[in-house]
């Protein structure tokens, strides 16, 4: 499939209004896409490109072994993408969710980042969201009071970080082939950045790495404005789950992105995952969910929007 093959049958319109923090099951979607395919907005902009078998089969296990530890990292700063705050998904010492003054919420409004009290009544000093398994590799621009930098996991795992350059390069090859105009835009923007803040010779600076993280509706923040992000999937055990589609709920379309597939899409649109079923007990139990792991590792590879403002790596 190439750019020249675009036609009106591939134009998608918004038919629903979503908001952050919502979960949508498979039943919400009118169409589940299973094959390599493009989609465009009514303005003619690329909405998505699903590429089946994008990553070479012989490389998939290698990449999965590299990213697994980072994917499984527990984090509590994913905001609305982790869903409405629920005490069950907070650290074990949490006994009550509250505001920064220690007062419980009584207005029944959904919240995606809160404080909590422990058994002694102490209030944590930072807002938190539900715990999920998600980590970051690569580089960040100046954010949250921290300077432009290589992120902690990459600093602690220099060999694994270097090995991810090969993955970034393979993802880039498909980006260039299937979404060339987007690739050229990213290339131009990447060349404005300090080259030591990129995965070497690629258009990407950062990877968000997730393990069995069913996201609620959210819009990605910090990635290149007017750019496209990439989502690539690796599986610990082949075909160990069903469902777990990535959906664009406002368009009522979802994508069956499986081992080695890449979805290039506009992450500035609301997106989320559907429910999923684990098909075996071959993987360990996840203490966050109480269920056996499905083994789905997702790689969101992108360019940070403000990386060009960094003067040097710290």
C-alpha positions in Angstrom: 0.0 0.0 0.0 1.3 3.4 -0.8 0.3 7.1 -0.6 -1.0 6.9 -4.2 -3.6 4.4 -3.1 -5.6 6.8 -0.9 -9.3 6.9 -1.7 -12.6 8.0 -0.2 -13.3 4.6 1.3 -10.4 5.3 3.8 -11.9 8.6 5.1 -13.1 8.4 8.7 -15.3 10.9 10.5 -15.9 11.5 14.2 -19.2 10.0 15.3 -18.8 10.2 19.1 -17.6 12.7 21.7 -15.1 11.2 24.2 -13.5 12.7 27.3 -10.4 11.8 29.2 -10.3 8.9 31.6 -13.1 6.8 30.0 -12.9 3.1 29.1 -14.5 1.7 26.0 -15.1 -2.0 25.5 -15.0 -3.8 22.2 -18.8 -3.3 21.8 -18.3 0.4 21.4 -16.5 0.0 18.1 -18.2 -0.4 14.7 -15.0 -1.7 13.0 -12.0 -3.7 14.1 -9.1 -3.4 11.6 -7.0 -6.5 11.2 -5.0 -5.8 8.0 -2.5 -3.3 6.8 -4.5 -0.2 6.0 -4.5 3.6 6.0 -7.2 6.0 7.4 -7.6 9.7 6.8 -9.6 12.5 8.4 -12.2 14.5 6.4 -9.4 17.1 5.9 -7.2 14.6 4.1 -4.7 14.3 7.0 -3.4 10.8 8.0 -5.3 9.5 10.9 -3.5 6.1 11.1 -1.6 3.5 9.2 -1.7 0.0 10.5 1.3 -2.1 9.4 1.0 -5.8 10.0 4.3 -7.7 10.5 6.2 -4.4 10.5 9.1 -5.8 12.8 11.1 -8.6 11.4 10.1 -11.9 13.1 13.6 -12.9 13.9 14.1 -9.6 15.8 11.0 -9.7 18.0 12.2 -11.9 20.9 15.4 -9.9 21.1 13.5 -6.6 21.4 11.1 -8.1 23.9 14.0 -9.3 26.1 15.5 -5.8 26.0 12.4 -3.8 27.0 10.7 -6.2 29.4 12.2 -4.8 32.6 11.3 -1.3 31.7 7.8 -2.2 30.6 7.1 -3.9 33.9 8.1 -0.9 36.0 5.3 0.3 38.3 4.5 3.9 37.9 1.9 6.3 39.4 2.1 9.3 37.1 0.1 8.3 34.0 -2.9 10.6 34.8 -6.1 10.0 32.9 -4.7 7.2 30.9 -4.7 5.1 34.0 -8.4 5.7 34.6 -10.3 7.2 37.5 -8.4 6.9 40.8 -9.3 3.8 42.7 -7.7 2.9 46.1 -7.2 -0.7 44.9 -4.5 0.5 42.4 -2.6 2.7 44.9 0.4 1.5 47.0 -0.5 -0.9 49.8 0.1 1.6 52.5 -2.6 3.9 51.1 -5.8 3.8 53.3 -7.7 6.8 51.9 -7.7 9.0 48.8 -7.9 12.7 49.6 -6.9 16.2 48.6 -3.6 17.9 49.6 -5.2 19.0 52.9 -6.2 15.5 53.8 -9.9 16.0 53.1 -11.9 13.2 51.3 -13.6 14.0 48.1 -17.4 14.2 48.4 -18.5 15.6 45.1 -18.4 12.3 43.2 -16.4 13.9 40.3 -13.9 11.6 38.6 -10.3 12.3 39.4 -7.2 11.0 37.8 -4.5 12.3 40.2 -5.0 12.6 43.9 -3.2 12.5 47.3 -3.6 9.7 49.8 -3.2 9.0 53.5 -1.3 6.1 55.0 -2.2 4.1 58.1 -0.6 6.8 60.3 -2.7 9.5 58.8 0.3 11.0 56.9 -0.5 12.6 53.6 1.8 11.9 50.7 3.4 15.0 49.3 2.8 14.4 45.7 -0.3 13.8 43.5 -0.5 10.3 42.1 -2.6 8.3 39.7 -3.5 4.6 39.6 -0.4 2.4 39.5 0.2 0.8 36.1 3.2 -1.0 34.6 4.9 1.6 32.3 8.4 3.0 31.9 10.4 5.3 29.7 13.6 4.9 27.7 15.6 7.6 25.8 15.5 11.3 26.4 13.3 14.0 27.8 13.2 17.7 27.3 13.0 20.1 30.3 9.9 19.1 32.3 8.7 19.0 35.9 11.7 21.1 37.0 14.1 18.6 35.6 16.6 19.5 32.8 16.9 18.0 29.3 18.3 14.5 30.0 18.7 10.8 29.3 16.0 9.2 31.5 16.9 7.0 34.5 16.3 3.6 32.9 18.5 4.4 30.0 21.2 5.7 32.3 21.0 2.5 34.5 20.9 0.2 31.4 23.4 1.6 28.9 23.7 -1.6 26.8 20.0 -2.1 26.6 19.6 1.6 25.7 22.1 1.3 22.8 20.3 -1.9 21.6 17.1 0.1 21.4 18.6 2.1 18.6 18.1 -0.9 16.3 14.5 -1.1 17.2 14.0 2.7 16.7 15.7 2.3 13.3 13.4 -0.5 12.3 10.3 1.5 13.3 11.7 4.4 11.4 12.1 2.3 8.2 8.4 1.6 8.2 7.5 5.2 9.1 9.5 6.4 6.1 8.0 3.8 3.8 4.4 4.0 4.7 4.0 7.6 5.9 6.8 9.4 4.1 5.4 12.9 4.4 5.1 12.5 8.1 8.6 11.0 8.2 10.1 14.0 6.4 8.4 16.4 8.8 9.8 14.4 11.8 13.2 14.3 10.2 13.2 18.1 9.8 12.2 18.6 13.4 14.7 16.0 14.6 17.5 17.9 12.9 16.7 20.9 15.0 17.5 19.0 18.1 20.7 18.1 19.9 21.7 14.8 18.2 22.8 13.3 21.5 19.2 13.5 22.7 17.9 11.2 19.9 18.1 7.5 19.4 21.1 7.7 17.1 20.4 8.7 13.4 16.6 8.3 14.0 13.8 10.8 14.2 12.8 9.6 17.7 13.9 10.7 21.1 11.8 8.7 23.5 10.0 5.3 24.0 7.2 4.8 26.4 7.2 1.1 27.3 4.1 -0.6 28.8 3.2 -4.0 30.0 -0.5 -5.1 30.1 -1.5 -1.5 30.5 -5.1 -1.1 29.4 -5.2 2.7 28.9 -8.3 4.8 29.4 -9.1 7.6 26.9 -6.3 10.1 26.7 -4.4 12.4 24.4 -0.6 12.0 24.4 1.2 15.0 25.8 4.8 16.1 25.0 5.1 14.5 21.6 5.7 16.4 18.4 2.8 18.8 17.5 1.3 18.0 14.1 3.4 14.8 14.1 2.4 11.1 14.3 3.4 8.6 17.0 4.1 4.9 16.6 2.8 2.0 18.6 4.6 -1.4 18.2 3.6 -4.6 20.0 5.6 -7.5 21.3 4.2 -10.5 23.1 5.8 -12.6 25.8 3.9 -15.6 24.7 2.3 -15.8 21.2 -1.5 -15.5 21.2 -1.8 -15.6 25.0 -4.6 -13.1 25.0 -7.6 -11.9 23.0 -8.9 -8.3 22.7 -6.7 -5.5 23.9 -7.4 -3.5 20.8 -6.2 0.1 20.5 -9.2 2.2 19.7 -10.1 5.7 18.5 -13.4 5.9 20.3 -14.5 9.1 18.6 -14.2 7.4 15.2 -15.5 4.1 16.6 -12.6 2.2 15.0 -10.1 -0.1 16.7 -7.0 -1.9 15.7 -5.8 -5.4 16.2 -2.2 -4.7 16.8 -0.3 -7.9 17.6 3.2 -9.2 17.9 5.5 -7.3 15.6 2.8 -5.0 14.2 3.1 -1.2 14.2 0.4 1.4 14.2 1.4 4.9 13.1 -1.3 7.3 14.2 -2.3 10.7 15.4 -1.9 10.4 19.2 -3.4 13.9 19.6 -6.7 12.2 19.1 -8.4 10.4 22.0 -7.3 6.8 22.1 -7.7 3.9 24.6 -7.5 0.1 24.9 -10.4 -2.3 25.0 -10.9 -5.1 27.5 -8.9 -8.3 27.1 -8.9 -11.9 28.1 -5.8 -13.9 29.2 -5.9 -17.3 27.6 -3.5 -19.2 29.8 -1.8 -19.3 33.2 1.7 -19.6 31.7 2.8 -16.2 32.9 3.0 -15.0 36.5 0.2 -13.3 38.4 0.2 -9.5 38.3 -0.2 -8.1 41.8 -1.9 -5.0 40.4 -4.7 -6.8 38.7 -4.8 -10.1 40.6 -4.8 -11.9 37.2 -2.2 -13.7 35.2 -0.2 -11.5 32.9 -1.3 -11.4 29.2 2.3 -10.5 28.2 1.5 -7.6 26.0 4.4 -5.1 25.7 3.7 -1.9 23.8 6.3 0.5 22.5 5.3 4.1 21.8 8.2 5.6 19.9 8.1 9.4 19.3 9.9 12.7 19.2 9.5 15.1 22.2 8.0 18.3 21.0 10.3 20.8 22.9 13.5 18.8 22.5 14.7 21.5 20.1 14.8 24.0 23.0 17.5 21.9 24.8 20.9 23.6 24.7 22.8 20.5 25.8 22.3 17.1 27.4 22.6 17.0 31.2 
